[in-house]
Amino acid sequence: MRINKYLAMRHISTRREADEIVASGRVKINGRAAVLGDKVEKDDLVEIAKENKRNAKKRVYLAYNKPPGIITHSPQGEEKSIGDIFKYDQKVFPVGRLDKDSWGLIILTNDGRITDGILNPERDHEKEYIVRVDKPISVSFIGKMGRGVKLDDGYQTRECRVKKMNEYDFSIVLTEGKRRQIRRMCTILGYAVRDLKRVRIMNIKLGDLRPGAHRKIQGKELEEFLAKLNIAN
């Protein structure tokens, strides 16, 4: 089972708090520092260090433009992850995923409280993307995308807002996040995605951040963001 579920079942934390504990470096699996997404097997030794309140770090929230070709979590072989190319003075982790070929906004934080709020589809929080496809966009395509598409595994995607921007580009606002969902929706309808960029998560916008760059989420923007998640600042 995943490490966050393991910690919750051991009543060490809630799943939401578990991500924060793992990100802080306090958890080890068989002597190795655990990372988000790690799995715990039956015979594994899991150790959790006590929190040093004196050295407790301030919560950090960053908007980061993930470049294409970079993995969000758990790289394989020669793949590079965000953690390999992005260094910050506090340990942070990405909330959610953005597939290797896509780029754009991802939130980096050391606050595990926000993970469930952003990723739980029952919360209906919006994520907006700009997509370029391989052939001219038809009115029929926009309508079918907006009404939802039955994917190759039988799942029917939710209704969403879709707007044609020009001959090859459209914007789409989702309130769910199935694996490679937009690419799969387009494939079903006979289109291939040539470029996919996430430009907004809830009220947090990518803006003019270049790939690999970041900025702090703070002030009124942060207050609104946490309020939408029902989390005290």
Protein Blocks (a to p, Z undefined) as FASTA:
>chain_A
ZZklmmmmnomacfklmmmmmmnopaceehiacdehiacdfklccddddddfklpccddd
ddddddehiafbhpehjbccfklmpccfbdcddehjddfkbgcjddddfbfklmmmmmmm
klopacddddddfbdcdfklmmmmmnopadfkopacdddddddfblmbccdddfbdcehk
lmmmmmmnopacfbdcdfbehjbcfkjadehiacddehjllmmmmmmnopaZZ
